[in-house]
Amino acid sequence: MRKSPAYSVFLLSLITIISSCARQAYELQTVCEVNDVYNYVVKWDIRPLPEGKVEIFSSGTPSYFDLRYPVAVEDVAKGRADMMIKGSLNRRYFLLKFGDHTETVVGVRAQRLGREVENFRDMGGFKNADHQSIKWGELYRSGNLDKIDPAHAKRIEKMGIKTLIDLRMTPEIDSISPETGIVNYFHFPVSTKKADPLPLIRSNKFKRGDAAIFMQDVNKEMILNSTESLRNMFEVLSKDDNYPVVICCRYGTIQTSIAIALILSALDVPEQTIIDDYLLNNKYFNMRKIAAIGKQLPLEAQDAITTMMISDENYLMAALDAVKRKYGSVNQYLKKELGVDEECRRQLKHILLE
Protein backbone atom coordinates (compact mmCIF):
# COMPACT_ATOMS: atom_id res chain seq x y z
CA MET A 1 0.00 0.00 0.00
CA ARG A 2 1.36 3.39 -1.00
CA LYS A 3 1.77 5.88 1.84
CA SER A 4 0.40 9.40 1.47
CA PRO A 5 2.73 12.47 1.61
CA ALA A 6 1.02 13.51 4.86
CA TYR A 7 1.90 10.16 6.39
CA SER A 8 5.55 10.56 5.33
CA VAL A 9 5.71 14.01 6.94
CA PHE A 10 4.19 12.56 10.11
CA LEU A 11 6.72 9.71 10.13
CA LEU A 12 9.65 12.11 9.61
CA SER A 13 8.40 14.29 12.47
CA LEU A 14 8.04 11.27 14.73
CA ILE A 15 11.60 10.14 13.98
CA THR A 16 12.87 13.64 14.79
CA ILE A 17 11.02 13.65 18.10
CA ILE A 18 12.28 10.18 19.02
CA SER A 19 15.86 11.14 18.12
CA SER A 20 15.60 14.28 20.23
CA CYS A 21 14.24 12.35 23.21
CA ALA A 22 17.02 9.78 22.83
CA ARG A 23 19.79 12.33 23.31
CA GLN A 24 21.94 11.36 26.23
CA ALA A 25 21.30 13.14 29.52
CA TYR A 26 24.33 13.58 31.76
CA GLU A 27 24.71 13.79 35.50
CA LEU A 28 27.56 16.18 36.27
CA GLN A 29 29.19 17.18 39.55
CA THR A 30 32.07 19.63 39.77
CA VAL A 31 34.25 21.18 42.45
CA CYS A 32 36.90 23.89 42.33
CA GLU A 33 39.70 24.46 44.84
CA VAL A 34 42.53 27.00 45.11
CA ASN A 35 45.60 27.46 47.28
CA ASP A 36 47.35 30.62 48.43
CA VAL A 37 49.45 30.98 45.27
CA TYR A 38 46.47 30.70 42.91
CA ASN A 39 46.96 27.08 41.88
CA TYR A 40 43.46 25.98 40.92
CA VAL A 41 42.18 22.43 40.73
CA VAL A 42 38.90 21.71 38.94
CA LYS A 43 37.45 18.22 39.35
CA TRP A 44 34.47 16.68 37.61
CA ASP A 45 32.41 13.51 37.71
CA ILE A 46 30.22 13.05 34.64
CA ARG A 47 27.98 10.04 34.03
CA PRO A 48 27.72 8.32 31.66
CA LEU A 49 31.29 9.12 30.68
CA PRO A 50 31.50 10.69 27.20
CA GLU A 51 34.57 10.23 25.02
CA GLY A 52 36.81 13.12 24.07
CA LYS A 53 38.13 16.23 25.71
CA VAL A 54 36.88 18.82 28.18
CA GLU A 55 37.82 22.42 27.43
CA ILE A 56 38.15 24.76 30.41
CA PHE A 57 37.81 28.52 30.12
CA SER A 58 38.53 31.09 32.84
CA SER A 59 36.88 34.43 33.58
CA GLY A 60 36.55 37.01 36.33
CA THR A 61 32.78 36.91 35.92
CA PRO A 62 30.49 33.85 35.73
CA SER A 63 28.36 35.42 32.98
CA TYR A 64 30.97 35.76 30.20
CA PHE A 65 33.80 33.54 28.94
CA ASP A 66 36.02 34.04 25.89
CA LEU A 67 35.60 30.68 24.16
CA ARG A 68 38.57 31.26 21.88
CA TYR A 69 41.20 30.61 24.52
CA PRO A 70 40.85 27.65 26.90
CA VAL A 71 43.17 27.66 29.91
CA ALA A 72 43.24 23.86 29.89
CA VAL A 73 42.19 20.93 27.72
CA GLU A 74 42.06 17.49 29.31
CA ASP A 75 40.73 14.03 28.59
CA VAL A 76 37.26 13.75 30.09
CA ALA A 77 38.25 10.47 31.73
CA LYS A 78 41.03 12.20 33.72
CA GLY A 79 38.46 13.85 35.99
CA ARG A 80 40.57 16.87 36.95
CA ALA A 81 42.65 19.76 35.66
CA ASP A 82 45.39 21.68 37.47
CA MET A 83 45.91 25.32 36.49
CA MET A 84 47.83 28.35 37.66
CA ILE A 85 46.09 31.69 37.16
CA LYS A 86 48.70 34.34 37.89
CA GLY A 87 48.10 36.69 40.81
CA SER A 88 44.86 38.60 40.56
CA LEU A 89 42.48 40.04 43.12
CA ASN A 90 39.60 39.04 40.88
CA ARG A 91 37.62 35.96 41.81
CA ARG A 92 37.93 33.29 39.10
CA TYR A 93 35.23 31.17 37.53
CA PHE A 94 35.65 28.28 35.12
CA LEU A 95 33.44 27.07 32.27
CA LEU A 96 33.80 23.36 31.57
CA LYS A 97 32.70 22.42 28.06
CA PHE A 98 32.36 18.70 27.34
CA GLY A 99 32.30 18.83 23.53
CA ASP A 100 28.72 19.07 22.32
CA HIS A 101 27.44 17.05 25.28
CA THR A 102 27.06 19.52 28.14
CA GLU A 103 28.73 22.42 29.92
CA THR A 104 28.74 24.01 33.36
CA VAL A 105 30.25 26.88 35.33
CA VAL A 106 32.07 26.35 38.62
CA GLY A 107 33.91 28.55 41.10
CA VAL A 108 35.68 28.12 44.41
CA ARG A 109 33.01 27.59 47.07
CA ALA A 110 34.90 29.20 49.96
CA GLN A 111 37.04 32.32 49.63
CA ARG A 112 39.91 32.98 52.02
CA LEU A 113 39.53 36.48 53.45
CA GLY A 114 42.23 36.59 56.10
CA ARG A 115 42.26 35.45 59.71
CA GLU A 116 39.42 37.66 60.92
CA VAL A 117 36.66 36.57 58.50
CA GLU A 118 35.18 33.12 59.01
CA ASN A 119 33.16 30.86 56.78
CA PHE A 120 32.82 33.09 53.68
CA ARG A 121 31.40 31.15 50.77
CA ASP A 122 29.52 31.49 47.51
CA MET A 123 26.10 29.83 47.25
CA GLY A 124 26.44 29.33 43.51
CA GLY A 125 26.02 25.96 41.82
CA PHE A 126 23.43 24.36 44.09
CA LYS A 127 20.58 22.88 42.05
CA ASN A 128 16.86 23.02 42.79
CA ALA A 129 14.16 20.43 42.16
CA ASP A 130 13.81 21.64 38.55
CA HIS A 131 17.57 21.20 37.92
CA GLN A 132 18.13 24.93 37.77
CA SER A 133 21.37 26.17 39.34
CA ILE A 134 21.95 29.09 41.66
CA LYS A 135 24.07 31.65 39.84
CA TRP A 136 27.65 32.03 40.97
CA GLY A 137 28.70 35.39 42.38
CA GLU A 138 25.24 36.66 43.43
CA LEU A 139 24.60 35.32 46.94
CA TYR A 140 27.24 34.82 49.63
CA ARG A 141 27.18 33.75 53.29
CA SER A 142 29.79 34.68 55.85
CA GLY A 143 30.91 35.39 59.36
CA ASN A 144 31.09 39.07 60.21
CA LEU A 145 33.24 41.37 58.09
CA ASP A 146 33.96 43.93 60.83
CA LYS A 147 37.70 43.36 61.05
CA ILE A 148 38.50 42.53 57.45
CA ASP A 149 41.96 43.77 56.52
CA PRO A 150 42.46 46.22 53.62
CA ALA A 151 43.88 43.65 51.19
CA HIS A 152 40.93 41.29 51.63
CA ALA A 153 38.46 44.19 51.65
CA LYS A 154 39.74 44.85 48.14
CA ARG A 155 38.86 41.29 47.18
CA ILE A 156 35.29 41.94 48.35
CA GLU A 157 35.26 45.08 46.24
CA LYS A 158 36.42 43.09 43.21
CA MET A 159 33.50 40.69 43.71
CA GLY A 160 31.15 43.65 43.27
CA ILE A 161 29.17 42.93 46.45
CA LYS A 162 26.66 45.74 46.97
CA THR A 163 24.68 44.70 50.04
CA LEU A 164 25.44 43.31 53.50
CA ILE A 165 22.59 41.85 55.58
CA ASP A 166 23.72 41.50 59.21
CA LEU A 167 21.63 39.07 61.29
CA ARG A 168 23.48 39.40 64.61
CA MET A 169 21.37 40.09 67.68
CA THR A 170 22.91 43.53 68.21
CA PRO A 171 24.50 45.83 65.62
CA GLU A 172 28.20 45.61 66.37
CA ILE A 173 29.52 47.97 63.70
CA ASP A 174 28.68 51.53 62.77
CA SER A 175 29.81 51.40 59.16
CA ILE A 176 31.30 49.13 56.54
CA SER A 177 34.90 49.61 55.44
CA PRO A 178 34.66 51.73 52.27
CA GLU A 179 37.37 49.55 50.75
CA THR A 180 34.85 46.69 50.41
CA GLY A 181 32.72 48.74 48.02
CA ILE A 182 29.58 47.66 49.93
CA VAL A 183 27.04 50.47 49.76
CA ASN A 184 23.98 48.95 51.49
CA TYR A 185 24.02 47.80 55.11
CA PHE A 186 20.94 46.29 56.76
CA HIS A 187 20.72 45.06 60.34
CA PHE A 188 17.89 42.53 60.75
CA PRO A 189 18.44 40.76 64.11
CA VAL A 190 17.61 37.06 64.30
CA SER A 191 17.68 36.62 68.03
CA THR A 192 16.94 34.49 71.06
CA LYS A 193 15.98 35.40 74.62
CA LYS A 194 17.64 32.36 76.11
CA ALA A 195 20.19 33.18 78.81
CA ASP A 196 23.88 32.96 78.00
CA PRO A 197 24.99 29.49 79.24
CA LEU A 198 28.65 30.47 79.66
CA PRO A 199 28.39 31.03 83.47
CA LEU A 200 26.92 27.55 83.86
CA ILE A 201 29.59 26.10 81.58
CA ARG A 202 32.35 27.71 83.64
CA SER A 203 30.88 26.27 86.83
CA ASN A 204 30.73 22.84 85.16
CA LYS A 205 26.92 22.70 85.44
CA PHE A 206 26.26 22.60 81.70
CA LYS A 207 27.25 19.35 79.98
CA ARG A 208 27.40 18.17 76.37
CA GLY A 209 23.80 16.92 76.41
CA ASP A 210 22.59 20.24 77.84
CA ALA A 211 24.46 22.06 75.07
CA ALA A 212 22.83 19.98 72.33
CA ILE A 213 19.33 20.62 73.68
CA PHE A 214 20.15 24.31 74.18
CA MET A 215 21.23 24.71 70.53
CA GLN A 216 18.10 23.03 69.23
CA ASP A 217 15.97 25.34 71.36
CA VAL A 218 17.93 28.40 70.18
CA ASN A 219 17.38 27.51 66.52
CA LYS A 220 13.65 26.92 67.08
CA GLU A 221 13.26 30.20 68.93
CA MET A 222 15.20 32.18 66.34
CA ILE A 223 13.18 31.01 63.36
CA LEU A 224 9.79 31.38 65.05
CA ASN A 225 10.40 34.70 66.81
CA SER A 226 12.36 36.63 64.18
CA THR A 227 9.71 36.81 61.48
CA GLU A 228 9.92 40.60 61.08
CA SER A 229 13.66 40.51 60.45
CA LEU A 230 13.39 37.57 58.08
CA ARG A 231 10.51 39.27 56.24
CA ASN A 232 12.67 42.38 55.84
CA MET A 233 15.51 40.24 54.56
CA PHE A 234 13.35 38.77 51.81
CA GLU A 235 12.15 42.24 50.86
CA VAL A 236 15.79 43.27 50.26
CA LEU A 237 16.52 40.03 48.39
CA SER A 238 13.56 40.54 46.04
CA LYS A 239 15.13 43.69 44.55
CA ASP A 240 17.49 42.99 41.68
CA ASP A 241 19.58 46.13 42.17
CA ASN A 242 20.71 45.01 45.66
CA TYR A 243 22.85 42.20 44.25
CA PRO A 244 25.36 40.72 44.81
CA VAL A 245 24.42 40.20 48.49
CA VAL A 246 26.31 38.77 51.46
CA ILE A 247 24.42 37.55 54.54
CA CYS A 248 26.35 37.34 57.80
CA CYS A 249 26.25 36.73 61.53
CA ARG A 250 29.14 36.43 63.98
CA TYR A 251 30.61 33.22 62.60
CA GLY A 252 28.25 32.55 59.70
CA THR A 253 26.92 29.47 61.48
CA ILE A 254 23.63 30.00 63.34
CA GLN A 255 21.52 32.96 62.15
CA THR A 256 23.05 32.86 58.69
CA SER A 257 22.28 29.15 58.39
CA ILE A 258 18.62 29.72 59.24
CA ALA A 259 18.37 32.52 56.67
CA ILE A 260 20.14 30.55 53.94
CA ALA A 261 17.95 27.49 54.60
CA LEU A 262 14.85 29.63 54.06
CA ILE A 263 16.25 31.25 50.92
CA LEU A 264 17.14 27.87 49.43
CA SER A 265 13.69 26.56 50.34
CA ALA A 266 12.10 29.51 48.50
CA LEU A 267 14.19 28.52 45.46
CA ASP A 268 12.91 24.91 45.71
CA VAL A 269 16.33 23.51 46.62
CA PRO A 270 15.92 20.00 48.15
CA GLU A 271 16.18 19.74 51.92
CA GLN A 272 19.15 17.38 51.74
CA THR A 273 21.11 19.96 49.73
CA ILE A 274 20.22 22.57 52.36
CA ILE A 275 21.57 20.29 55.08
CA ASP A 276 24.72 19.55 53.07
CA ASP A 277 25.43 23.28 52.75
CA TYR A 278 24.80 23.77 56.47
CA LEU A 279 27.29 21.05 57.37
CA LEU A 280 29.99 22.84 55.35
CA ASN A 281 30.18 25.22 58.34
CA ASN A 282 32.24 22.54 60.06
CA LYS A 283 34.78 22.66 57.24
CA TYR A 284 35.10 26.44 56.89
CA PHE A 285 34.72 27.65 60.49
CA ASN A 286 37.95 27.66 62.49
CA MET A 287 37.05 25.84 65.71
CA ARG A 288 40.50 26.51 67.18
CA LYS A 289 39.40 30.07 67.97
CA ILE A 290 36.61 28.74 70.14
CA ALA A 291 38.77 26.06 71.74
CA ALA A 292 40.98 28.83 73.12
CA ILE A 293 38.02 30.17 75.13
CA GLY A 294 37.72 27.02 77.20
CA LYS A 295 41.26 25.69 77.37
CA GLN A 296 41.46 26.36 81.14
CA LEU A 297 38.11 24.69 81.84
CA PRO A 298 37.41 21.05 82.74
CA LEU A 299 37.09 18.67 79.78
CA GLU A 300 33.32 18.36 80.22
CA ALA A 301 32.98 22.13 79.97
CA GLN A 302 35.17 22.17 76.87
CA ASP A 303 32.95 19.48 75.34
CA ALA A 304 29.89 21.64 76.02
CA ILE A 305 31.46 24.63 74.24
CA THR A 306 32.46 22.49 71.26
CA THR A 307 28.97 20.99 71.08
CA MET A 308 27.45 24.47 70.92
CA MET A 309 29.78 25.68 68.18
CA ILE A 310 29.65 22.77 65.75
CA SER A 311 26.95 22.66 63.10
CA ASP A 312 24.91 19.57 63.89
CA GLU A 313 22.17 18.56 61.48
CA ASN A 314 19.80 18.21 64.44
CA TYR A 315 20.15 21.92 65.24
CA LEU A 316 18.96 23.13 61.85
CA MET A 317 16.32 20.42 61.60
CA ALA A 318 14.95 21.50 64.99
CA ALA A 319 14.19 24.91 63.44
CA LEU A 320 12.72 23.52 60.23
CA ASP A 321 10.66 20.88 62.07
CA ALA A 322 9.27 23.55 64.42
CA VAL A 323 8.07 25.49 61.38
CA LYS A 324 6.54 22.38 59.81
CA ARG A 325 4.65 21.54 63.01
CA LYS A 326 3.22 25.05 63.34
CA TYR A 327 2.54 25.89 59.68
CA GLY A 328 2.34 22.53 57.94
CA SER A 329 5.40 23.15 55.75
CA VAL A 330 8.32 25.51 55.28
CA ASN A 331 6.59 26.89 52.18
CA GLN A 332 3.49 27.82 54.19
CA TYR A 333 5.68 29.56 56.77
CA LEU A 334 7.42 31.49 54.00
CA LYS A 335 4.08 32.57 52.57
CA LYS A 336 2.09 33.31 55.74
CA GLU A 337 4.76 34.84 57.96
CA LEU A 338 7.48 36.14 55.65
CA GLY A 339 5.43 37.34 52.69
CA VAL A 340 7.21 35.05 50.26
CA ASP A 341 4.25 34.44 47.95
CA GLU A 342 4.37 33.05 44.43
CA GLU A 343 5.24 36.42 42.92
CA CYS A 344 8.12 36.89 45.37
CA ARG A 345 9.39 33.38 44.64
CA ARG A 346 9.26 34.03 40.90
CA GLN A 347 11.29 37.19 41.41
CA LEU A 348 13.87 35.42 43.56
CA LYS A 349 14.19 32.64 41.00
CA HIS A 350 14.53 35.17 38.18
CA ILE A 351 17.38 36.88 40.03
CA LEU A 352 19.20 33.87 41.43
CA LEU A 353 18.60 30.89 39.15
CA GLU A 354 19.78 29.93 35.69
Secondary structure, DSSP 8 states (H G I E B T S, - for coil): ----HHHHHHHHHHHHHHHHHTS---EEEEEEEE-TT-EEEEEEEEES--SSEEEEEEESSTT---TT--SEEEEGGG-EEEEE--S-SS--EEEEEETTTEEEEEE-SB----TT----EE-TT-B-TTS-BB-TTSEEEEE--TT--HHHHHHHHHHT--EEEE--SS---SS--GGG---EEEE----------HHHHHTT---HHHHHHHHHHHHHHHHHH-HHHHHHHHHHHT-GGG-SEEEEESSSSSHHHHHHHHHHHHTT--HHHHHHHHHTHHHHS-HHHHHTTTTTS-HHHHHHHHHHHS--HHHHHHHHHHHHHHHSSHHHHHHHHH---HHHHHHHHHHHB-
